[in-house]
Structures are given as C-alpha cells and as structure tokens.
Amino acid sequence: MQKITPNLWFDGNAEEAARFYATLLPDSHVDAVHRAPADNPSTPAGAVLLVNFTIAGLQFTGINGGPQFPFTEAVSFVIDCDDQAEVDRLWDALTANGGEPGQCGWLKDRYGLSWQIVPRELGALMVSLDREGSKRAMEAMLRMSKLDLDVLRRAFAGEAVS
C-alpha cells in the first residue's frame, strides 16, 4: 500500500474522470466508488462522493467536492512515454472532447487537470554533455505544443528544423 495518495478535487465528475484515466495506461483501473451516506455541502445522499482508482500502478482518490477549487497548472502529472507513438496516443486522448493543448508537452484534459506528455528520450537530450545540442533541442521544444521526438533529435544533431 502506498504511503501517500494524491486526492483530486472534481466538480461532480470524479467517477467519469477515473474511468477515463483507467483507459490510458496499463495497470490502471477503478478500484471503488463510494456514495455519500448523507447530504453534505458537495453531494446529496446517494451521489458519488469518492472514487478510488489506479493509474499505472499509482493509487488516487477523486472527490466530488464542487466548483470551489478547480485544477491549475501548479500541479501536473508527467507521463514518461516510450516513443512518439505513445506521445501521440496519449496527447490525442487527453486533448479530446474539450481538452486543451499547451506549450512544451503540457496540456489540460477535459476535466481541467494538467499533464505533461514527454518522450523518455527528452531527458537525455536535455542533459547531454553536448551542451550546444542540448540548447538546440531545448529551443526546438520551446516552440512546440505536442512534443515531436524526431524534430527534437534533429535539432540536437544540428539539422535544420522548421
């Protein structure tokens, strides 16, 4: 059992969000849905109050707390992607149906939660001993919304990129 569990505050759609997130990565599922035993400030008796779910083996709790505390970019989740295909798949899924692309691999999903969809190789490009290559890769990344690993590699190598 993990010692710390992130608790995400939703405005009535915690179960919907949890079921969506459970489709994104292996070892993801909804573990339990708890209904309010009595009326409370955010939910009537019998409505979904808490959802326990797992994303990529990490446990989360979603609470239907109401509109008072929306998500901000101050907290985001980074998904370390194996390749461009995984970047593309997750980017498309998370920006669909009202999600919003951001800069440098950041996006907001349809629930307002911020994510960073990052190819694993980006770390090696950014901390390489080839400082000029790292600089070129970073400059290329700063012009992107969804990260494009091929363009990052070409920038690192000093090839012209558009």
Backbone as CSV, one residue per row, in Angstrom:
resi,resn,N_x,N_y,N_z,CA_x,CA_y,CA_z,C_x,C_y,C_z
1,MET,0.847,-1.186,0.000,0.000,0.000,0.000,0.886,1.241,0.000
2,GLN,0.580,2.206,-0.880,1.423,3.396,-0.925,1.100,4.320,0.246
3,LYS,2.106,5.020,0.719,2.005,5.871,1.909,1.261,7.176,1.619
4,ILE,1.446,7.745,0.436,0.796,9.000,0.060,-0.083,8.738,-1.156
5,THR,-1.325,9.183,-1.087,-2.256,9.034,-2.196,-2.715,10.413,-2.645
6,PRO,-2.443,10.805,-3.888,-2.964,12.077,-4.377,-4.495,12.070,-4.364
7,ASN,-5.076,13.159,-3.889,-6.521,13.334,-3.863,-6.864,14.444,-4.850
8,LEU,-7.658,14.132,-5.844,-8.025,15.096,-6.879,-9.456,15.572,-6.652
9,TRP,-9.658,16.872,-6.662,-10.942,17.507,-6.384,-11.676,17.748,-7.701
10,PHE,-12.812,17.108,-7.873,-13.615,17.251,-9.085,-14.929,17.958,-8.771
11,ASP,-15.547,18.455,-9.816,-16.833,19.131,-9.693,-17.941,18.214,-10.197
12,GLY,-18.147,17.103,-9.487,-19.245,16.192,-9.810,-18.928,15.109,-10.817
13,ASN,-17.709,15.086,-11.370,-17.416,14.093,-12.411,-16.209,13.217,-12.066
14,ALA,-15.996,12.957,-10.794,-14.848,12.143,-10.374,-14.907,10.721,-10.942
15,GLU,-16.074,10.121,-10.932,-16.171,8.752,-11.451,-15.920,8.724,-12.957
16,GLU,-16.504,9.653,-13.692,-16.279,9.732,-15.138,-14.788,9.909,-15.440
17,ALA,-14.139,10.812,-14.723,-12.706,11.061,-14.935,-11.892,9.808,-14.610
18,ALA,-12.180,9.174,-13.496,-11.431,7.980,-13.093,-11.570,6.879,-14.141
19,ARG,-12.772,6.701,-14.658,-12.985,5.659,-15.682,-12.226,6.011,-16.965
20,PHE,-12.176,7.291,-17.311,-11.402,7.712,-18.476,-9.911,7.468,-18.243
21,TYR,-9.377,7.911,-17.117,-7.945,7.745,-16.833,-7.545,6.272,-16.828
22,ALA,-8.467,5.406,-16.392,-8.174,3.970,-16.335,-8.002,3.354,-17.717
23,THR,-8.403,4.076,-18.766,-8.249,3.551,-20.135,-6.904,3.914,-20.749
24,LEU,-6.142,4.795,-20.113,-4.962,5.371,-20.748,-3.704,4.507,-20.699
25,LEU,-3.458,3.865,-19.584,-2.188,3.165,-19.376,-2.423,1.792,-18.757
26,PRO,-1.511,0.850,-18.992,-1.624,-0.457,-18.337,-1.603,-0.301,-16.811
27,ASP,-2.114,-1.293,-16.126,-2.214,-1.322,-14.660,-2.993,-0.123,-14.145
28,SER,-4.097,0.181,-14.836,-4.986,1.282,-14.452,-6.402,0.741,-14.347
29,HIS,-7.121,1.148,-13.303,-8.483,0.657,-13.097,-9.172,1.476,-12.016
30,VAL,-10.492,1.409,-12.004,-11.282,1.988,-10.924,-11.380,0.924,-9.845
31,ASP,-11.000,1.296,-8.633,-10.966,0.331,-7.537,-12.248,0.316,-6.713
32,ALA,-12.825,1.485,-6.474,-14.044,1.560,-5.663,-14.735,2.892,-5.902
33,VAL,-16.056,2.850,-5.837,-16.875,4.058,-5.932,-17.693,4.124,-4.641
34,HIS,-17.583,5.238,-3.936,-18.264,5.403,-2.642,-19.313,6.503,-2.753
35,ARG,-20.491,6.197,-2.319,-21.590,7.158,-2.378,-21.750,7.851,-1.025
36,ALA,-22.205,9.090,-1.078,-22.387,9.879,0.144,-23.461,9.230,1.014
37,PRO,-23.141,8.965,2.282,-24.135,8.351,3.162,-25.199,9.345,3.627
38,ALA,-24.930,10.625,3.484,-25.874,11.672,3.888,-25.617,12.897,3.020
39,ASP,-26.577,13.792,2.975,-26.362,15.057,2.276,-25.157,15.756,2.885
40,ASN,-24.370,16.421,2.043,-23.220,17.190,2.516,-23.069,18.398,1.600
41,PRO,-22.154,19.297,1.881,-22.078,20.516,1.065,-21.826,20.291,-0.427
42,SER,-21.241,19.161,-0.820,-20.921,18.975,-2.239,-21.792,17.953,-2.953
43,THR,-22.401,17.031,-2.222,-23.175,15.969,-2.872,-24.376,15.576,-2.022
44,PRO,-25.473,15.238,-2.677,-26.619,14.728,-1.925,-26.394,13.266,-1.527
45,ALA,-27.128,12.822,-0.562,-27.058,11.418,-0.137,-27.270,10.519,-1.354
46,GLY,-26.419,9.505,-1.472,-26.535,8.539,-2.557,-25.736,8.874,-3.797
47,ALA,-25.282,10.122,-3.938,-24.472,10.512,-5.101,-23.028,10.080,-4.884
48,VAL,-22.281,9.946,-5.964,-20.879,9.563,-5.858,-20.114,10.671,-5.133
49,LEU,-19.455,10.302,-4.052,-18.663,11.243,-3.277,-17.169,11.018,-3.511
50,LEU,-16.715,9.766,-3.409,-15.300,9.421,-3.568,-15.133,8.285,-4.564
51,VAL,-14.036,8.346,-5.301,-13.678,7.268,-6.219,-12.210,6.942,-5.971
52,ASN,-11.933,5.687,-5.692,-10.552,5.218,-5.584,-10.195,4.581,-6.920
53,PHE,-9.050,5.012,-7.483,-8.644,4.478,-8.774,-7.130,4.406,-8.842
54,THR,-6.664,3.638,-9.803,-5.243,3.399,-10.004,-4.893,3.773,-11.434
55,ILE,-3.806,4.538,-11.587,-3.277,4.869,-12.907,-1.830,4.406,-12.934
56,ALA,-1.521,3.492,-13.841,-0.162,2.963,-13.994,0.408,2.502,-12.646
57,GLY,-0.423,1.840,-11.873,0.009,1.290,-10.598,-0.009,2.257,-9.432
58,LEU,-0.314,3.532,-9.660,-0.365,4.530,-8.584,-1.808,4.776,-8.168
59,GLN,-2.049,4.735,-6.872,-3.403,4.926,-6.357,-3.734,6.412,-6.241
60,PHE,-4.975,6.739,-6.585,-5.506,8.095,-6.476,-6.870,8.025,-5.820
61,THR,-7.300,9.138,-5.274,-8.667,9.311,-4.824,-9.226,10.522,-5.550
62,GLY,-10.442,10.407,-6.025,-11.153,11.542,-6.602,-12.325,11.855,-5.708
63,ILE,-12.502,13.116,-5.377,-13.631,13.544,-4.554,-14.482,14.510,-5.362
64,ASN,-15.764,14.336,-5.291,-16.677,15.291,-5.902,-16.914,16.404,-4.887
65,GLY,-16.026,17.372,-4.898,-16.051,18.433,-3.900,-16.788,19.681,-4.319
66,GLY,-17.097,19.811,-5.609,-17.796,21.003,-6.075,-16.880,21.939,-6.836
67,PRO,-17.398,23.098,-7.228,-16.663,24.010,-8.106,-15.664,24.934,-7.399
68,GLN,-15.570,24.887,-6.096,-14.754,25.863,-5.359,-13.272,25.826,-5.684
69,PHE,-12.713,24.666,-5.983,-11.268,24.527,-6.149,-10.929,23.839,-7.473
70,PRO,-10.905,24.589,-8.571,-10.551,23.980,-9.859,-9.056,23.670,-9.929
71,PHE,-8.718,22.760,-10.826,-7.315,22.430,-11.056,-6.582,23.633,-11.647
72,THR,-5.284,23.728,-11.358,-4.427,24.723,-12.002,-3.157,24.017,-12.466
73,GLU,-2.352,24.734,-13.254,-1.096,24.169,-13.732,-0.066,24.016,-12.618
74,ALA,-0.378,24.516,-11.428,0.556,24.385,-10.310,0.819,22.920,-9.973
75,VAL,-0.097,22.044,-10.345,0.086,20.603,-10.175,-0.188,19.948,-11.517
76,SER,0.729,19.107,-11.957,0.524,18.360,-13.197,1.114,16.974,-13.024
77,PHE,0.707,16.085,-13.904,1.236,14.727,-13.905,2.026,14.523,-15.184
78,VAL,3.244,14.021,-15.048,4.119,13.763,-16.172,3.980,12.294,-16.568
79,ILE,3.742,12.053,-17.841,3.743,10.681,-18.344,5.002,10.518,-19.187
80,ASP,5.844,9.617,-18.763,7.118,9.303,-19.404,6.842,8.290,-20.516
81,CYS,6.886,8.743,-21.759,6.475,7.917,-22.899,7.653,7.193,-23.536
82,ASP,7.418,5.957,-23.954,8.454,5.143,-24.574,8.867,5.650,-25.950
83,ASP,7.912,6.205,-26.709,8.199,6.583,-28.089,7.174,7.603,-28.566
84,GLN,7.329,8.056,-29.815,6.412,9.056,-30.371,4.996,8.522,-30.485
85,ALA,4.851,7.243,-30.773,3.505,6.670,-30.882,2.753,6.807,-29.564
86,GLU,3.431,6.586,-28.453,2.770,6.730,-27.153,2.477,8.197,-26.862
87,VAL,3.403,9.086,-27.209,3.143,10.527,-27.062,1.882,10.890,-27.833
88,ASP,1.818,10.478,-29.088,0.675,10.819,-29.946,-0.630,10.264,-29.382
89,ARG,-0.621,9.007,-28.971,-1.841,8.362,-28.458,-2.360,9.063,-27.217
90,LEU,-1.465,9.326,-26.264,-1.894,9.962,-25.016,-2.293,11.419,-25.234
91,TRP,-1.541,12.121,-26.073,-1.878,13.514,-26.382,-3.288,13.593,-26.979
92,ASP,-3.536,12.726,-27.959,-4.838,12.734,-28.610,-5.957,12.398,-27.626
93,ALA,-5.758,11.402,-26.785,-6.787,11.005,-25.821,-7.054,12.101,-24.801
94,LEU,-5.999,12.715,-24.308,-6.166,13.705,-23.239,-6.649,15.065,-23.739
95,THR,-6.411,15.391,-25.001,-6.908,16.664,-25.523,-8.285,16.519,-26.176
96,ALA,-8.764,15.294,-26.346,-10.064,15.069,-26.984,-11.211,15.580,-26.115
97,ASN,-12.306,15.890,-26.750,-13.561,16.224,-26.061,-13.435,17.357,-25.059
98,GLY,-12.724,18.411,-25.444,-12.633,19.581,-24.574,-11.304,19.786,-23.906
99,GLY,-10.344,18.888,-24.105,-9.003,19.124,-23.579,-8.349,20.262,-24.348
100,GLU,-7.278,20.819,-23.773,-6.610,21.957,-24.405,-5.111,21.735,-24.479
101,PRO,-4.539,21.808,-25.699,-3.084,21.706,-25.803,-2.422,22.930,-25.189
102,GLY,-1.246,22.715,-24.635,-0.452,23.805,-24.089,0.886,23.854,-24.799
103,GLN,1.876,24.389,-24.138,3.221,24.510,-24.689,4.142,23.448,-24.091
104,CYS,5.163,23.081,-24.838,6.259,22.231,-24.355,5.793,20.893,-23.800
105,GLY,4.773,20.301,-24.421,4.292,18.996,-23.990,3.233,19.032,-22.907
106,TRP,2.826,20.228,-22.479,1.779,20.355,-21.457,0.417,20.399,-22.120
107,LEU,-0.587,19.927,-21.412,-1.965,20.019,-21.851,-2.879,19.983,-20.640
108,LYS,-4.110,20.395,-20.855,-5.170,20.211,-19.855,-6.173,19.243,-20.450
109,ASP,-6.595,18.268,-19.657,-7.611,17.350,-20.146,-8.996,17.984,-19.993
110,ARG,-10.012,17.270,-20.414,-11.382,17.802,-20.388,-11.882,18.112,-18.986
111,TYR,-11.204,17.603,-17.962,-11.591,17.874,-16.574,-10.803,19.036,-15.984
112,GLY,-9.850,19.572,-16.757,-9.037,20.691,-16.289,-7.724,20.295,-15.654
113,LEU,-7.445,18.987,-15.566,-6.208,18.504,-14.959,-5.051,18.640,-15.946
114,SER,-3.914,19.130,-15.468,-2.746,19.348,-16.320,-1.857,18.111,-16.362
115,TRP,-1.355,17.832,-17.557,-0.475,16.697,-17.822,0.709,17.182,-18.637
116,GLN,1.819,16.493,-18.504,2.971,16.684,-19.368,3.231,15.352,-20.066
117,ILE,3.140,15.358,-21.381,3.317,14.138,-22.168,4.703,14.231,-22.800
118,VAL,5.637,13.448,-22.267,7.060,13.641,-22.551,7.713,12.343,-23.040
119,PRO,8.365,12.387,-24.198,9.128,11.198,-24.598,10.322,11.013,-23.661
120,ARG,10.524,9.799,-23.211,11.597,9.496,-22.264,12.951,10.018,-22.739
121,GLU,13.203,9.954,-24.024,14.482,10.370,-24.589,14.766,11.864,-24.399
122,LEU,13.745,12.659,-24.152,13.947,14.099,-23.987,14.930,14.395,-22.863
123,GLY,14.861,13.655,-21.785,15.785,13.874,-20.665,17.232,13.748,-21.085
124,ALA,17.540,12.733,-21.870,18.919,12.536,-22.327,19.359,13.669,-23.250
125,LEU,18.442,14.159,-24.077,18.785,15.267,-24.964,19.060,16.552,-24.175
126,MET,18.352,16.738,-23.087,18.482,17.978,-22.309,19.715,17.998,-21.399
127,VAL,20.201,16.848,-21.001,21.333,16.816,-20.055,22.597,16.231,-20.685
128,SER,22.653,16.233,-21.984,23.805,15.680,-22.684,25.064,16.495,-22.406
129,LEU,26.197,15.847,-22.534,27.471,16.563,-22.443,27.654,17.502,-23.638
130,ASP,26.897,17.247,-24.697,26.899,18.150,-25.853,25.961,19.315,-25.519
131,ARG,26.495,20.318,-24.866,25.696,21.443,-24.385,25.023,22.208,-25.534
132,GLU,25.707,22.343,-26.660,25.113,23.033,-27.801,23.937,22.229,-28.364
133,GLY,24.098,20.903,-28.420,22.999,20.052,-28.865,21.806,20.167,-27.925
134,SER,22.084,20.159,-26.611,21.007,20.314,-25.631,20.306,21.654,-25.794
135,LYS,21.079,22.690,-26.046,20.497,24.026,-26.237,19.577,24.035,-27.458
136,ARG,20.029,23.446,-28.552,19.202,23.401,-29.767,17.917,22.593,-29.538
137,ALA,18.043,21.477,-28.836,16.859,20.659,-28.553,15.881,21.431,-27.674
138,MET,16.397,22.141,-26.672,15.508,22.914,-25.798,14.827,24.036,-26.577
139,GLU,15.582,24.717,-27.410,14.990,25.792,-28.212,13.894,25.248,-29.121
140,ALA,14.096,24.070,-29.684,13.064,23.444,-30.512,11.846,23.085,-29.669
141,MET,12.075,22.527,-28.486,10.979,22.145,-27.606,10.136,23.362,-27.229
142,LEU,10.771,24.491,-26.985,10.059,25.696,-26.563,9.113,26.227,-27.644
143,ARG,9.281,25.796,-28.878,8.398,26.210,-29.976,7.260,25.211,-30.204
144,MET,7.245,24.123,-29.459,6.268,23.055,-29.698,5.096,23.130,-28.730
145,SER,4.021,22.512,-29.147,2.912,22.210,-28.266,3.091,20.733,-27.891
146,LYS,2.586,19.817,-28.745,2.887,18.392,-28.544,4.346,18.178,-28.937
147,LEU,5.084,17.435,-28.126,6.493,17.200,-28.404,6.656,16.210,-29.557
148,ASP,7.589,16.537,-30.448,7.881,15.722,-31.615,9.321,15.230,-31.481
149,LEU,9.465,13.964,-31.143,10.777,13.394,-30.852,11.718,13.478,-32.049
150,ASP,11.219,13.258,-33.247,12.078,13.341,-34.429,12.646,14.752,-34.598
151,VAL,11.822,15.756,-34.435,12.289,17.141,-34.538,13.288,17.448,-33.432
152,LEU,13.042,16.973,-32.223,13.978,17.195,-31.114,15.335,16.551,-31.395
153,ARG,15.299,15.331,-31.922,16.557,14.651,-32.267,17.319,15.409,-33.347
154,ARG,16.594,15.858,-34.373,17.238,16.588,-35.467,17.809,17.919,-34.979
155,ALA,17.083,18.607,-34.117,17.583,19.862,-33.557,18.862,19.596,-32.747
156,PHE,18.836,18.566,-31.944,20.001,18.207,-31.136,21.207,17.951,-32.034
157,ALA,20.974,17.269,-33.152,22.063,16.924,-34.082,22.525,18.111,-34.918
158,GLY,21.806,19.222,-34.833,22.209,20.403,-35.592,21.608,20.478,-36.975
159,GLU,20.654,19.605,-37.258,19.969,19.629,-38.551,18.925,20.734,-38.545
160,ALA,18.639,21.294,-39.684,17.611,22.333,-39.790,16.244,21.742,-39.478
161,VAL,15.494,22.432,-38.640,14.123,22.032,-38.314,13.222,23.244,-38.484
162,SER,11.993,22.983,-38.838,11.053,24.090,-39.016,10.105,24.186,-37.856
